[in-house]
Amino acid sequence: MNILFIMYDQLRFDYLGCAGHPHLKTPHFDRVAEMGVRFTNAYVQSPICGASRMCFYTGRYASSHGAQWNGFPLRVGEQTLGDHLRNTGMDCWLIGKTHMKADAAGMARLGLAPDSMIGARQAECGFDSWIRDDGLWAYGPDGYYDEKRSPYNEYLKSKGYDGENPWADYANAGISDDQIASGWMFRNADKPANICEEDSETPWLTSETIAFIEQAKGPWCAHVSYIKPHWPYIVPAPYHDMFGKNHVPQAKRHDLERDNPHPVFGAYMENRIAQAFQRDEVREKVIPAYMGLIKQCDDQLGRLLAYMEETDTLKDTMIVLTADHGDYLGDHWLGEKDLFHEQSVKVPMIIFDPRDTADSTRGISCDALVESIDLAATFVEAAGGVVPDHIIEGRSLLPWLRGERPEWREFAISEYDYSATPQAVKLGLNPRDARLFMVFDGRYKMMHAEGGFRPMLFDLQNDPDEFDDLAKTDSHADVLEWMYGMLAQWGRRMSQRVTRSEQEIIAMRGASGRKGVLPFLYDGSEVPEELTQTYRGALRQTYTEGGD
């Protein structure tokens, strides 16, 4: 069986037809949900692009792998999906974005050349790269945000789009009179991007995916990682005007949230992106474009499914649809992602398993508490391997796909290291104190903040919109104590003993007695005679004076 692991950047869990969106129809996402299982309580282990993706790729929590912010390198030696799947005989390929930063210093220390096979895999998060494009080719007076080669820009130039950076000038910009109307400006979000739709980013990556499948020899895992619907919020015709102001929901926010807010929450509500999304005219421009980007993603998924049907590859390919985090879009007075409200930390997750063992669960929803790190374990088991649970901290989802009810986690965890942000500076925090932790048990969600701050607490059973922070008073001290107990339990996990499995340790027990190490014996009668035979026998030489 092959695995098609598709990730959409910044796709909210509730912006799909199958998730109940009132206006956005996504028949192809819905079709995969009917073919498989839709997990309705899936949470990422960090609500920021790079850290979240490293959790998906390693199957480990952010504090375990350490790459907790965009641009923080994933250390050399951290095992990823590619390493685990190759152990089962399955190739693992990247098509699109990873947001991974290579540990160049670590590679140099170990003498790993970037152009060697092992060096290239270390630099590409363990994947073999069909094509990597992280999709943010923004540039300013001091240069590019991403200084790597842009395959997509090269493609656009080959199609006749001029300039140094057609990604910015065409794919993510419209036209205003005779001027470039950049997608970075929210006021331009309702304009069609100045590009032929088939040349825009999502169709381009779909074409690369089809080209990969055409030549692939199985078994393979292909991580198809789309940059959209991530900002810049601009989309080509005909998607730019499929939705309008009448499709923009009222923002889910309440004045109660601004009354004595948690200091970290307050700092984020005052940042530039939040202040922009607090304006109705911004939401009325951006959200229709965001929906158009998702509609384009759905159409391209349909194109990919049609190709797989035509080539008879659908019947033996597991398909996974998910996202690296969500998008506030003005809810909770915020924009972008970063904190732990559902809009940010909860993601869509749909899994289609073509095997007969999954027939009983087709078309169902599962409300188990799922973590993004569970996919790594799922893929290893699906590939026929044994999950190395001393390394991978997630749990395989295959039992749920088979209709079983396995013993499962009682709470989900997410982490956020915001030490590199203006909010940490505003709060006067040292880097090690600018860290947040979420614990969610299915009803109560707690956010713990290092740095001496109080926690936040929400009761999603009685307050599903997460407006009322119960930790503003001491009325729920017992719940907080319970939640902190869960956080402490998680904090005591075994996460760094990655070179010895439980099975190997069990096999080691008592083995030293047959390797010649026999400490703490009085006369040898405490152990079987065969273990002491090399220490007994007639004296051969004497070196002590008066030896007896």
C-alpha positions as CSV (number, residue, x, y, z in Angstrom):
1,M,0.0,0.0,0.0
2,N,1.1,3.6,-0.7
3,I,0.4,6.6,1.4
4,L,-0.6,10.0,0.1
5,F,-0.1,12.4,3.0
6,I,-1.7,15.8,2.0
7,M,-1.2,18.9,4.2
8,Y,-2.9,22.2,3.6
9,D,-1.2,25.2,5.3
10,Q,-3.5,27.2,7.7
11,L,-6.7,25.4,6.8
12,R,-9.3,25.7,9.6
13,F,-11.1,22.6,10.8
14,D,-14.5,24.1,10.3
15,Y,-14.0,25.5,6.7
16,L,-15.1,22.3,5.0
17,G,-18.5,21.2,3.8
18,C,-18.2,17.9,5.7
19,A,-17.5,19.9,8.9
20,G,-20.7,21.8,8.5
21,H,-19.6,25.1,6.9
22,P,-22.8,26.9,5.8
23,H,-21.6,28.3,2.5
24,L,-18.3,26.6,1.4
25,K,-19.0,23.4,-0.5
26,T,-16.1,21.0,-0.7
27,P,-17.3,17.9,-2.5
28,H,-13.9,16.3,-2.9
29,F,-12.9,16.6,0.8
30,D,-16.4,15.4,1.6
31,R,-15.9,12.4,-0.7
32,V,-12.7,11.3,1.0
33,A,-14.5,11.7,4.4
34,E,-17.2,9.3,3.0
35,M,-14.5,6.9,1.9
36,G,-12.8,7.0,5.3
37,V,-12.9,8.4,8.8
38,R,-13.1,12.1,9.8
39,F,-11.4,12.7,13.1
40,T,-13.3,15.6,14.7
41,N,-11.0,16.3,17.7
42,A,-7.5,16.5,16.1
43,Y,-5.0,18.8,17.7
44,V,-1.6,20.0,16.5
45,Q,1.3,19.9,19.0
46,S,2.2,23.5,18.3
47,P,0.1,26.2,16.6
48,I,3.0,27.6,14.4
49,C,4.1,26.3,11.0
50,G,7.6,25.0,11.5
51,A,7.2,23.6,15.0
52,S,3.9,21.9,14.1
53,R,5.4,20.3,11.0
54,M,8.4,19.0,12.9
55,C,5.9,17.3,15.2
56,F,4.1,15.7,12.3
57,Y,7.3,14.5,10.7
58,T,9.0,13.2,13.8
59,G,5.9,11.9,15.7
60,R,7.3,13.7,18.7
61,Y,6.2,16.6,20.9
62,A,7.8,20.0,20.2
63,S,9.8,20.0,23.5
64,S,11.1,16.5,22.5
65,H,12.5,17.4,19.1
66,G,13.4,21.0,20.1
67,A,12.6,22.8,16.8
68,Q,9.9,25.0,18.4
69,W,9.7,28.0,16.2
70,N,10.1,28.8,12.5
71,G,13.7,28.8,11.6
72,F,14.8,26.7,14.6
73,P,16.8,23.9,13.1
74,L,15.8,20.3,13.6
75,R,18.8,18.8,15.2
76,V,20.9,16.2,13.3
77,G,20.0,12.7,14.2
78,E,16.3,13.4,15.0
79,Q,14.5,10.5,13.3
80,T,11.7,11.4,11.0
81,L,9.0,9.7,8.8
82,G,11.6,9.0,6.1
83,D,13.8,7.1,8.5
84,H,11.0,5.1,10.0
85,L,9.3,4.2,6.7
86,R,12.6,3.3,4.9
87,N,13.1,0.7,7.7
88,T,9.9,-0.9,6.5
89,G,10.9,-0.8,2.8
90,M,8.8,2.2,1.9
91,D,10.2,5.3,0.2
92,C,9.2,8.7,1.6
93,W,9.1,11.7,-0.7
94,L,8.4,15.4,-0.3
95,I,6.3,17.4,-2.8
96,G,5.9,21.0,-1.6
97,K,6.6,22.6,1.8
98,T,8.2,21.5,5.0
99,H,9.3,24.8,6.6
100,M,12.2,22.8,8.0
101,K,15.5,24.4,8.8
102,A,18.5,22.2,8.5
103,D,21.0,21.9,11.4
104,A,23.9,23.1,9.3
105,A,26.3,23.4,12.3
106,G,25.4,19.8,13.4
107,M,26.0,18.5,9.9
108,A,29.4,20.3,9.6
109,R,30.4,18.9,13.0
110,L,29.7,15.3,11.8
111,G,31.2,15.9,8.4
112,L,27.9,15.4,6.5
113,A,28.1,17.0,3.1
114,P,24.8,18.6,2.0
115,D,25.1,17.0,-1.5
116,S,25.5,13.5,-0.2
117,M,22.4,11.2,0.2
118,I,22.5,11.2,3.9
119,G,23.3,15.0,4.0
120,A,20.4,15.8,1.6
121,R,18.0,13.8,3.8
122,Q,19.1,15.5,6.9
123,A,18.6,18.9,5.1
124,E,15.2,17.9,3.9
125,C,13.7,16.6,7.2
126,G,14.3,13.0,6.3
127,F,12.5,13.1,3.0
128,D,13.8,12.4,-0.5
129,S,12.8,15.6,-2.3
130,W,10.8,15.3,-5.5
131,I,10.3,19.1,-5.3
132,R,10.6,21.4,-2.3
133,D,9.0,24.8,-2.3
134,D,8.2,26.5,1.0
135,G,6.0,29.0,-0.8
136,L,6.9,32.3,0.9
137,W,9.0,34.2,-1.6
138,A,8.5,37.5,0.1
139,Y,11.3,40.0,-0.3
140,G,12.2,43.4,1.1
141,P,15.0,45.9,1.4
142,D,17.2,43.4,3.1
143,G,16.5,40.4,0.9
144,Y,14.2,37.4,0.8
145,Y,12.4,35.8,3.7
146,D,13.4,32.4,2.2
147,E,16.8,32.4,0.5
148,K,16.5,28.9,-1.0
149,R,15.9,28.2,-4.6
150,S,12.3,28.6,-5.7
151,P,11.2,25.9,-8.1
152,Y,7.8,27.6,-8.5
153,N,9.4,30.9,-9.5
154,E,11.4,29.0,-12.1
155,Y,8.3,27.4,-13.4
156,L,6.6,30.8,-13.7
157,K,9.6,32.3,-15.6
158,S,9.5,29.3,-17.9
159,K,5.8,30.2,-18.6
160,G,6.7,33.8,-19.6
161,Y,6.0,35.6,-16.3
162,D,8.7,38.3,-16.1
163,G,10.8,39.8,-13.3
164,E,12.9,38.4,-10.5
165,N,10.0,37.3,-8.3
166,P,6.8,36.4,-10.3
167,W,5.5,34.7,-7.2
168,A,5.1,38.1,-5.6
169,D,4.3,40.1,-8.8
170,Y,1.8,37.7,-10.4
171,A,0.8,34.7,-8.3
172,N,0.1,36.7,-5.2
173,A,-0.8,40.1,-6.7
174,G,-3.8,41.6,-8.6
175,I,-4.1,44.7,-10.7
176,S,-5.2,48.1,-9.7
177,D,-5.4,50.4,-12.8
178,D,-2.0,49.8,-14.3
179,Q,-0.3,49.1,-10.9
180,I,0.6,45.9,-9.1
181,A,-1.9,45.3,-6.3
182,S,0.0,43.2,-3.8
183,G,-1.8,40.4,-2.0
184,W,0.1,41.5,1.1
185,M,-2.4,44.4,1.3
186,F,-5.7,43.2,2.6
187,R,-7.6,45.7,0.6
188,N,-6.5,43.8,-2.6
189,A,-7.8,40.4,-1.3
190,D,-11.0,40.6,-3.5
191,K,-9.0,41.2,-6.7
192,P,-8.2,38.2,-8.9
193,A,-4.5,37.3,-8.9
194,N,-2.8,38.3,-12.1
195,I,-2.1,34.8,-13.2
196,C,-3.6,32.1,-15.3
197,E,-5.4,29.8,-12.8
198,E,-3.7,26.7,-14.1
199,D,-0.3,28.4,-13.3
200,S,-1.1,29.3,-9.7
201,E,0.4,27.5,-6.8
202,T,-2.2,24.9,-6.0
203,P,-2.6,23.5,-9.6
204,W,1.2,23.6,-10.0
205,L,1.8,21.4,-7.0
206,T,-1.0,19.1,-8.1
207,S,0.7,18.7,-11.5
208,E,4.0,17.9,-9.7
209,T,2.1,15.3,-7.6
210,I,0.7,13.6,-10.7
211,A,4.1,13.6,-12.3
212,F,5.5,11.9,-9.2
213,I,2.9,9.2,-9.2
214,E,3.3,8.5,-12.9
215,Q,6.9,7.4,-12.4
216,A,6.7,6.1,-8.8
217,K,7.5,2.5,-8.0
218,G,5.9,1.4,-4.8
219,P,5.6,1.2,-2.0
220,W,5.9,4.9,-1.4
221,C,4.7,7.7,0.9
222,A,4.3,11.1,-0.7
223,H,4.0,14.1,1.5
224,V,2.1,16.6,-0.7
225,S,2.3,19.9,1.2
226,Y,0.3,22.8,-0.2
227,I,1.1,26.4,0.8
228,K,-2.5,27.5,0.4
229,P,-4.9,28.7,1.9
230,H,-2.1,30.4,3.8
231,W,-1.7,34.1,3.2
232,P,-1.2,36.2,1.1
233,Y,-5.0,36.0,0.9
234,I,-5.5,36.4,-2.9
235,V,-6.7,33.8,-5.5
236,P,-7.0,33.8,-9.3
237,A,-10.3,34.0,-11.2
238,P,-12.8,32.4,-11.1
239,Y,-12.3,31.8,-7.4
240,H,-11.8,35.4,-6.4
241,D,-15.5,36.3,-6.5
242,M,-17.2,33.0,-5.7
243,F,-17.9,34.3,-2.2
244,G,-18.8,37.8,-0.9
245,K,-19.6,39.8,2.2
246,N,-22.8,37.9,2.7
247,H,-20.7,34.7,3.3
248,V,-18.6,36.2,6.0
249,P,-19.8,35.0,9.4
250,Q,-20.0,37.2,12.4
251,A,-16.7,37.1,14.3
252,K,-16.7,34.8,17.3
253,R,-15.5,37.3,19.9
254,H,-16.8,38.8,23.0
255,D,-16.1,41.9,25.1
256,L,-15.7,39.5,28.1
257,E,-12.4,38.4,26.5
258,R,-11.0,42.0,26.7
259,D,-11.9,42.4,30.3
260,N,-8.8,41.8,32.4
261,P,-7.3,39.4,29.8
262,H,-4.4,37.0,30.4
263,P,-1.3,39.1,29.8
264,V,-0.1,36.9,26.9
265,F,-3.6,36.9,25.3
266,G,-3.7,40.6,25.8
267,A,-0.4,41.1,24.1
268,Y,-1.5,39.1,21.1
269,M,-4.8,41.0,20.9
270,E,-2.7,44.2,20.5
271,N,-0.4,43.0,17.8
272,R,-0.6,44.3,14.2
273,I,-2.3,41.2,12.6
274,A,-4.9,41.1,15.4
275,Q,-5.7,44.8,15.1
276,A,-6.1,44.4,11.3
277,F,-8.6,41.5,11.8
278,Q,-10.5,43.4,14.4
279,R,-11.7,45.6,11.4
280,D,-14.8,44.5,9.7
281,E,-13.6,45.7,6.3
282,V,-10.5,43.4,6.6
283,R,-12.6,40.3,7.4
284,E,-15.0,41.2,4.5
285,K,-12.1,41.2,2.1
286,V,-10.0,38.4,3.4
287,I,-12.5,35.7,4.3
288,P,-14.1,35.4,0.8
289,A,-10.5,35.1,-0.6
290,Y,-9.7,32.5,2.0
291,M,-12.8,30.5,1.0
292,G,-11.9,30.8,-2.6
293,L,-8.4,29.4,-1.9
294,I,-10.0,26.5,-0.2
295,K,-12.4,25.9,-3.0
296,Q,-9.5,25.8,-5.4
297,C,-7.8,23.3,-3.1
298,D,-10.9,21.2,-3.2
299,D,-11.1,21.3,-7.0
300,Q,-7.4,20.3,-7.3
301,L,-8.1,17.4,-4.9
302,G,-10.8,16.3,-7.2
303,R,-8.4,16.5,-10.1
304,L,-5.9,14.3,-8.2
305,L,-8.6,11.8,-7.2
306,A,-9.8,11.5,-10.8
307,Y,-6.2,10.8,-12.0
308,M,-5.8,8.1,-9.4
309,E,-9.0,6.5,-10.5
310,E,-8.0,6.6,-14.1
311,T,-4.6,5.0,-13.3
312,D,-6.1,2.5,-10.8
313,T,-3.9,3.7,-8.0
314,L,-6.7,4.8,-5.7
315,K,-7.5,1.2,-4.6
316,D,-4.1,0.7,-3.0
317,T,-3.3,4.2,-1.6
318,M,-4.0,5.5,1.9
319,I,-5.1,9.2,1.7
320,V,-4.7,11.6,4.6
321,L,-6.0,15.2,4.5
322,T,-4.9,17.6,7.3
323,A,-3.4,21.0,8.1
324,D,-0.5,22.3,10.2
325,H,-2.7,24.7,12.1
326,G,-5.8,26.9,11.7
327,D,-6.5,30.6,11.2
328,Y,-8.3,32.9,13.6
329,L,-9.7,35.2,10.9
330,G,-10.8,37.7,13.5
331,D,-12.2,35.3,16.0
332,H,-11.2,36.1,19.6
333,W,-10.0,39.5,18.4
334,L,-7.0,37.7,16.7
335,G,-5.6,37.0,13.3
336,E,-3.3,34.2,12.1
337,K,-2.7,31.4,14.6
338,D,-0.4,31.2,17.7
339,L,-2.6,30.5,20.7
340,F,-4.8,27.5,21.7
341,H,-8.4,28.4,20.8
342,E,-10.0,25.8,18.6
343,Q,-9.7,28.1,15.5
344,S,-5.9,27.9,15.8
345,V,-4.9,24.5,17.4
346,K,-7.6,22.2,16.0
347,V,-7.2,20.9,12.5
348,P,-9.1,18.8,10.0
349,M,-8.0,15.2,9.8
350,I,-9.5,12.7,7.3
351,I,-8.0,9.3,6.6
352,F,-9.0,6.9,3.9
353,D,-7.6,3.4,4.2
354,P,-8.4,1.3,1.1
355,R,-8.0,-2.1,2.8
356,D,-10.9,-4.3,3.6
357,T,-10.1,-4.0,7.3
358,A,-11.4,-0.4,7.2
359,D,-14.8,-1.2,5.5
360,S,-16.8,-1.0,8.7
361,T,-15.9,2.6,9.4
362,R,-16.3,4.2,6.0
363,G,-18.1,7.6,6.3
364,I,-18.1,7.8,10.1
365,S,-16.8,10.5,12.4
366,C,-14.5,9.8,15.4
367,D,-14.4,12.1,18.3
368,A,-11.3,10.6,20.0
369,L,-8.7,13.0,21.2
370,V,-6.2,12.8,18.3
371,E,-2.8,14.4,18.1
372,S,-0.9,15.3,15.0
373,I,2.0,13.1,16.1
374,D,-0.3,10.1,15.7
375,L,0.1,10.1,12.0
376,A,3.8,9.0,12.1
377,A,2.8,5.9,14.2
378,T,-0.2,5.3,11.8
379,F,2.1,5.4,8.7
380,V,4.7,3.0,10.2
381,E,2.0,0.5,11.2
382,A,0.2,0.9,7.8
383,A,3.6,0.2,6.1
384,G,3.9,-3.1,8.0
385,G,6.4,-1.9,10.6
386,V,6.4,-2.0,14.4
387,V,6.0,1.4,15.9
388,P,9.2,2.4,17.8
389,D,7.3,3.8,20.7
390,H,10.5,4.8,22.5
391,I,11.0,7.4,19.7
392,I,7.6,8.1,18.2
393,E,5.4,9.5,20.9
394,G,2.1,9.3,18.9
395,R,-0.2,6.4,18.7
396,S,-1.4,4.6,15.6
397,L,-4.9,5.5,14.5
398,L,-5.4,2.2,12.6
399,P,-7.5,0.6,15.4
400,W,-10.0,3.4,15.0
401,L,-10.1,2.8,11.3
402,R,-10.8,-0.9,11.9
403,G,-13.7,-0.1,14.1
404,E,-12.0,-0.9,17.4
405,R,-12.1,1.1,20.6
406,P,-8.5,1.0,21.8
407,E,-7.4,2.3,25.2
408,W,-6.7,5.9,24.5
409,R,-5.3,9.1,25.8
410,E,-7.2,11.2,28.4
411,F,-5.9,14.5,27.2
412,A,-4.2,16.3,24.3
413,I,-1.1,18.5,24.6
414,S,0.1,21.5,22.6
415,E,3.1,23.7,23.1
416,Y,4.1,27.2,21.9
417,D,7.5,28.8,22.2
418,Y,7.0,32.5,21.5
419,S,10.4,33.6,22.6
420,A,11.3,35.1,19.2
421,T,8.2,37.3,19.0
422,P,7.4,40.9,19.7
423,Q,4.9,39.7,22.3
424,A,7.7,38.2,24.4
425,V,9.6,41.5,24.2
426,K,6.6,43.5,25.2
427,L,6.0,41.3,28.2
428,G,9.7,41.6,29.2
429,L,10.4,37.9,29.1
430,N,13.6,36.0,28.9
431,P,13.5,33.4,26.0
432,R,13.2,30.4,28.4
433,D,10.1,31.9,30.0
434,A,8.2,32.7,26.8
435,R,6.5,29.3,26.6
436,L,2.9,28.2,26.7
437,F,1.4,24.7,27.2
438,M,-2.2,23.5,26.5
439,V,-3.9,20.6,28.2
440,F,-7.3,19.6,26.8
441,D,-9.3,16.7,28.3
442,G,-12.3,16.9,25.9
443,R,-14.1,19.3,28.2
444,Y,-11.7,21.6,30.0
445,K,-8.9,23.4,28.2
446,M,-6.1,25.0,30.2
447,M,-3.3,27.2,29.0
448,H,-0.2,27.3,31.3
449,A,2.2,30.2,30.8
450,E,5.8,30.2,32.1
451,G,7.1,33.4,33.4
452,G,5.0,33.7,36.5
453,F,1.6,34.3,34.8
454,R,-1.7,32.8,35.9
455,P,-3.2,30.1,33.7
456,M,-6.2,30.3,31.4
457,L,-9.1,27.9,31.6
458,F,-12.2,27.2,29.5
459,D,-15.1,24.8,29.9
460,L,-16.0,23.9,26.3
461,Q,-19.0,21.9,27.4
462,N,-20.8,25.0,28.7
463,D,-18.8,27.6,26.8
464,P,-17.9,26.1,23.3
465,D,-16.9,29.5,22.0
466,E,-14.2,29.8,24.7
467,F,-15.1,33.3,25.8
468,D,-15.2,33.0,29.6
469,D,-11.7,32.5,31.1
470,L,-12.6,30.7,34.3
471,A,-9.1,31.2,35.7
472,K,-9.7,34.9,36.2
473,T,-11.1,33.9,39.6
474,D,-10.3,31.1,42.0
475,S,-13.8,29.5,41.6
476,H,-12.4,26.5,39.6
477,A,-9.3,25.8,41.6
478,D,-10.1,22.1,41.8
479,V,-10.3,21.9,38.0
480,L,-7.0,23.7,37.6
481,E,-5.4,21.3,40.1
482,W,-6.7,18.4,38.0
483,M,-5.4,19.9,34.8
484,Y,-2.0,20.7,36.3
485,G,-1.9,17.0,37.3
486,M,-2.3,16.0,33.7
487,L,0.4,18.4,32.6
488,A,2.7,17.0,35.3
489,Q,1.9,13.5,34.1
490,W,2.8,14.4,30.6
491,G,6.0,16.2,31.7
492,R,7.2,13.0,33.3
493,R,7.0,11.1,30.1
494,M,10.1,9.2,28.8
495,S,11.0,11.2,25.8
496,Q,14.8,11.3,25.3
497,R,15.8,7.6,25.7
498,V,15.6,7.1,21.9
499,T,18.5,4.6,21.5
500,R,17.0,1.7,23.5
501,S,13.5,0.4,23.1
502,E,11.5,-1.2,26.0
503,Q,11.9,-4.6,24.4
504,E,15.7,-4.1,24.2
505,I,15.9,-3.1,27.8
506,I,13.9,-6.1,28.9
507,A,16.2,-8.4,26.9
508,M,19.2,-6.8,28.7
509,R,18.0,-7.6,32.1
510,G,20.3,-10.2,33.7
511,A,22.4,-10.5,30.6
512,S,25.5,-9.0,32.3
513,G,25.9,-12.2,34.4
514,R,27.0,-14.1,31.3
515,K,29.3,-11.3,30.1
516,G,31.8,-11.7,33.0
517,V,30.6,-9.0,35.4
518,L,29.7,-10.5,38.7
519,P,29.6,-7.8,41.4
520,F,28.4,-8.1,45.0
521,L,29.1,-11.8,45.6
522,Y,30.3,-13.1,48.9
523,D,31.5,-16.6,47.9
524,G,29.9,-17.3,44.6
525,S,27.2,-19.6,45.9
526,E,24.6,-16.9,45.2
527,V,24.7,-17.6,41.4
528,P,24.8,-20.7,39.2
529,E,28.2,-22.4,39.3
530,E,28.7,-22.0,35.5
531,L,28.8,-18.2,36.0
532,T,31.9,-18.3,38.2
533,Q,33.8,-21.1,36.5
534,T,36.3,-18.7,34.9
535,Y,37.1,-17.2,38.3
536,R,38.0,-20.6,39.9
537,G,40.9,-23.0,39.3
538,A,44.4,-23.9,40.5
539,L,46.9,-21.1,41.1
540,R,49.3,-20.7,38.2
541,Q,51.8,-18.0,39.4
542,T,52.5,-16.1,42.7
543,Y,53.6,-12.5,42.9
544,T,52.9,-11.7,46.6
545,E,55.5,-12.3,49.3
546,G,54.5,-15.0,51.5
547,G,51.4,-15.7,49.4
548,D,49.2,-18.5,50.8
